[in-house]
């Protein structure tokens, strides 16, 4: 399954001076492959960035459905990295909270949809 996501751009405070040059939104394509018997999915994320950047960014993880007394619980474990040398490691730290917030919002959308 492939899903395209859009979210407004939110830069960390330290990068606010670049806000005028940032796109209005960030976009990415998720590909998810389910093992229905195990109720686990492998997830990969490809941001809409120039192709030359694809090898510099990676994001992947798993999504799990677990039975509960009231239905099921959807959980995700995600990892991401940026390979831009020292700048990338600094950006990764700065953007970590924003990426986590986006992934949490995405999970909330999925939970609401399947509730």
PASEBA-1860 file (N, C-alpha, C; in nm, 3 decimals):
! residues 115
1> XXXXXXXX> 0.085/-0.117/0.000/0.000/0.000/0.000/0.089/0.123/0.000 ~ 0.056/0.221/-0.082/0.131/0.347/-0.085/0.036/0.461/-0.049 ~ 0.083/0.549/0.037/0.004/0.665/0.082/0.091/0.789/0.074 ~ 0.036/0.896/0.017/0.107/1.023/0.012/0.053/1.111/0.125 ~ 0.146/1.170/0.201/0.111/1.255/0.315/0.162/1.396/0.291 ~ 0.090/1.494/0.345/0.126/1.636/0.339/0.113/1.694/0.480 ~ 0.206/1.780/0.516/0.200/1.847/0.646/0.260/1.986/0.632 ~ 0.206/2.084/0.705/0.266/2.218/0.700/0.409/2.215/0.751
9> XXXXXXXX> 0.495/2.295/0.690/0.634/2.303/0.733/0.642/2.378/0.865 ~ 0.711/2.317/0.962/0.739/2.381/1.091/0.887/2.365/1.118 ~ 0.958/2.475/1.115/1.102/2.469/1.141/1.131/2.492/1.288 ~ 1.234/2.426/1.341/1.276/2.455/1.479/1.315/2.602/1.491 ~ 1.301/2.656/1.608/1.327/2.798/1.633/1.462/2.843/1.578 ~ 1.565/2.761/1.592/1.698/2.799/1.549/1.707/2.815/1.396 ~ 1.614/2.756/1.323/1.614/2.765/1.176/1.510/2.863/1.122 ~ 1.446/2.939/1.208/1.339/3.031/1.166/1.385/3.131/1.060
17> XXXXXXXX> 1.513/3.167/1.060/1.561/3.265/0.962/1.551/3.210/0.819 ~ 1.537/3.077/0.804/1.525/3.015/0.672/1.379/2.991/0.633 ~ 1.286/3.031/0.720/1.145/3.001/0.697/1.092/3.055/0.565 ~ 1.138/3.171/0.524/1.088/3.230/0.399/1.130/3.148/0.278 ~ 1.235/3.068/0.290/1.282/2.985/0.179/1.230/2.842/0.187 ~ 1.163/2.809/0.296/1.111/2.673/0.313/0.980/2.657/0.237 ~ 0.953/2.537/0.189/0.825/2.513/0.123/0.710/2.525/0.223 ~ 0.589/2.552/0.173/0.473/2.565/0.262/0.441/2.434/0.332
25> XXXXXXXX> 0.472/2.324/0.265/0.443/2.195/0.326/0.553/2.095/0.293 ~ 0.558/1.992/0.373/0.647/1.880/0.344/0.559/1.766/0.297 ~ 0.610/1.689/0.203/0.533/1.581/0.144/0.618/1.455/0.144 ~ 0.555/1.343/0.162/0.629/1.219/0.155/0.537/1.105/0.114 ~ 0.600/1.002/0.062/0.530/0.882/0.018/0.568/0.768/0.111 ~ 0.468/0.705/0.168/0.491/0.589/0.253/0.454/0.463/0.176 ~ 0.537/0.364/0.188/0.505/0.231/0.134/0.502/0.135/0.252 ~ 0.393/0.062/0.260/0.374/-0.028/0.373/0.339/-0.167/0.320
33> XXXXXXXX> 0.405/-0.266/0.375/0.384/-0.404/0.332/0.345/-0.486/0.455 ~ 0.222/-0.538/0.456/0.169/-0.608/0.571/0.194/-0.758/0.567 ~ 0.229/-0.813/0.680/0.225/-0.957/0.703/0.098/-0.976/0.787 ~ -0.011/-1.010/0.721/-0.141/-1.015/0.789/-0.147/-1.122/0.898 ~ -0.077/-1.233/0.878/-0.077/-1.337/0.981/-0.013/-1.289/1.109 ~ 0.098/-1.217/1.097/0.170/-1.166/1.215/0.116/-1.031/1.261 ~ 0.032/-0.967/1.179/-0.025/-0.834/1.206/0.085/-0.730/1.228 ~ 0.188/-0.740/1.143/0.301/-0.648/1.145/0.326/-0.600/1.004
41> XXXXXXXX> 0.363/-0.474/0.991/0.393/-0.418/0.859/0.531/-0.353/0.861 ~ 0.601/-0.366/0.748/0.726/-0.294/0.727/0.690/-0.165/0.654 ~ 0.750/-0.056/0.697/0.716/0.076/0.645/0.842/0.146/0.598 ~ 0.838/0.205/0.479/0.946/0.290/0.431/0.887/0.424/0.391 ~ 0.965/0.528/0.408/0.921/0.665/0.380/1.019/0.728/0.283 ~ 0.967/0.789/0.178/1.051/0.861/0.083/0.998/1.004/0.075 ~ 1.077/1.102/0.122/1.032/1.240/0.115/1.033/1.290/-0.030 ~ 0.948/1.388/-0.058/0.950/1.452/-0.189/1.062/1.555/-0.190
49> XXXXXXXX> 1.180/1.507/-0.225/1.299/1.590/-0.236/1.367/1.554/-0.367 ~ 1.462/1.634/-0.411/1.533/1.597/-0.534/1.591/1.456/-0.525 ~ 1.589/1.384/-0.637/1.637/1.245/-0.640/1.779/1.232/-0.586 ~ 1.861/1.334/-0.606/1.999/1.328/-0.558/2.007/1.322/-0.405 ~ 1.900/1.358/-0.337/1.897/1.355/-0.190/1.849/1.220/-0.136 ~ 1.787/1.134/-0.219/1.727/1.011/-0.170/1.828/0.923/-0.097 ~ 1.952/0.921/-0.143/2.052/0.837/-0.076/2.101/0.901/0.055 ~ 2.064/1.024/0.079/2.110/1.094/0.200/2.010/1.090/0.314
57> XXXXXXXX> 1.894/1.037/0.288/1.788/1.034/0.389/1.727/0.895/0.393 ~ 1.702/0.844/0.512/1.630/0.717/0.521/1.534/0.722/0.639 ~ 1.424/0.657/0.620/1.324/0.646/0.726/1.250/0.515/0.705 ~ 1.244/0.436/0.809/1.175/0.308/0.800/1.130/0.267/0.938 ~ 1.049/0.163/0.941/1.003/0.115/1.070/0.902/0.005/1.056 ~ 0.835/-0.020/1.166/0.731/-0.122/1.170/0.604/-0.064/1.230 ~ 0.494/-0.122/1.189/0.363/-0.090/1.245/0.305/-0.223/1.292 ~ 0.247/-0.222/1.413/0.191/-0.345/1.469/0.046/-0.324/1.510
65> XXXXXXXX> -0.033/-0.425/1.486/-0.169/-0.430/1.540/-0.170/-0.534/1.650 ~ -0.218/-0.494/1.767/-0.224/-0.588/1.879/-0.366/-0.591/1.933 ~ -0.418/-0.711/1.951/-0.553/-0.728/2.003/-0.560/-0.677/2.147 ~ -0.668/-0.607/2.177/-0.694/-0.560/2.314/-0.838/-0.598/2.348 ~ -0.875/-0.580/2.473/-1.011/-0.614/2.516/-1.116/-0.530/2.441 ~ -1.079/-0.407/2.402/-1.175/-0.319/2.336/-1.160/-0.316/2.184 ~ -1.071/-0.397/2.128/-1.051/-0.397/1.983/-0.906/-0.426/1.948 ~ -0.833/-0.322/1.908/-0.692/-0.341/1.879/-0.617/-0.210/1.901
73> XXXXXXXX> -0.488/-0.222/1.919/-0.398/-0.108/1.939/-0.301/-0.104/1.822 ~ -0.282/0.014/1.765/-0.189/0.034/1.655/-0.066/0.105/1.711 ~ 0.051/0.044/1.695/0.175/0.106/1.741/0.275/0.110/1.626 ~ 0.366/0.206/1.634/0.468/0.218/1.531/0.603/0.242/1.596 ~ 0.707/0.188/1.534/0.845/0.213/1.572/0.914/0.264/1.447 ~ 0.966/0.385/1.452/1.027/0.446/1.333/1.169/0.491/1.364 ~ 1.252/0.487/1.261/1.388/0.541/1.267/1.409/0.626/1.144 ~ 1.484/0.734/1.160/1.520/0.814/1.044/1.662/0.864/1.061
81> XXXXXXXX> 1.727/0.890/0.948/1.862/0.946/0.954/1.884/1.033/0.831 ~ 1.974/1.127/0.847/2.014/1.215/0.738/2.164/1.206/0.724 ~ 2.211/1.193/0.602/2.354/1.180/0.577/2.405/1.304/0.504 ~ 2.427/1.411/0.578/2.481/1.535/0.524/2.604/1.576/0.602 ~ 2.683/1.478/0.646/2.803/1.509/0.724/2.766/1.571/0.857 ~ 2.850/1.662/0.903/2.825/1.729/1.032/2.695/1.806/1.030 ~ 2.664/1.869/0.917/2.539/1.946/0.907/2.421/1.852/0.925 ~ 2.427/1.733/0.864/2.317/1.636/0.874/2.293/1.591/1.016
89> XXXXXXXX> 2.399/1.564/1.090/2.382/1.521/1.229/2.319/1.633/1.312 ~ 2.360/1.756/1.287/2.300/1.869/1.359/2.154/1.886/1.318 ~ 2.125/1.877/1.187/1.987/1.889/1.140/1.901/1.776/1.197 ~ 1.957/1.657/1.198/1.881/1.543/1.250/1.839/1.568/1.395 ~ 1.930/1.621/1.474/1.896/1.651/1.614/1.791/1.762/1.621 ~ 1.808/1.867/1.539/1.713/1.977/1.541/1.574/1.936/1.494 ~ 1.569/1.851/1.395/1.441/1.814/1.335/1.375/1.693/1.401 ~ 1.446/1.627/1.491/1.393/1.505/1.553/1.255/1.528/1.615
97> XXXXXXXX> 1.240/1.633/1.692/1.111/1.659/1.756/1.001/1.685/1.654 ~ 1.035/1.757/1.546/0.935/1.784/1.442/0.894/1.657/1.370 ~ 0.992/1.572/1.340/0.961/1.445/1.273/0.876/1.358/1.365 ~ 0.911/1.352/1.492/0.833/1.273/1.586/0.691/1.327/1.598 ~ 0.675/1.459/1.598/0.541/1.518/1.604/0.459/1.483/1.480 ~ 0.523/1.489/1.362/0.453/1.451/1.239/0.411/1.304/1.242 ~ 0.499/1.217/1.286/0.467/1.075/1.292/0.356/1.047/1.393 ~ 0.357/1.121/1.504/0.251/1.105/1.604/0.117/1.150/1.547
105> XXXXXXXX> 0.117/1.265/1.476/-0.006/1.312/1.413/-0.057/1.212/1.310 ~ 0.036/1.156/1.232/0.001/1.056/1.133/-0.064/0.935/1.200 ~ -0.006/0.891/1.311/-0.061/0.777/1.384/-0.199/0.810/1.439 ~ -0.218/0.933/1.487/-0.350/0.975/1.537/-0.455/0.970/1.425 ~ -0.416/1.014/1.304/-0.508/1.007/1.190/-0.548/0.863/1.163 ~ -0.448/0.772/1.163/-0.477/0.632/1.139/-0.567/0.574/1.249 ~ -0.539/0.609/1.373/-0.621/0.558/1.484/-0.765/0.606/1.471 ~ -0.784/0.734/1.438/-0.918/0.788/1.421/-0.990/0.720/1.305
113> XXX> -0.918/0.699/1.197/-0.978/0.638/1.078/-1.024/0.496/1.105 ~ -0.945/0.421/1.181/-0.978/0.282/1.206/-1.055/0.259/1.336 ~ -1.087/0.367/1.407/-1.158/0.353/1.536/-1.297/0.298/1.517
END
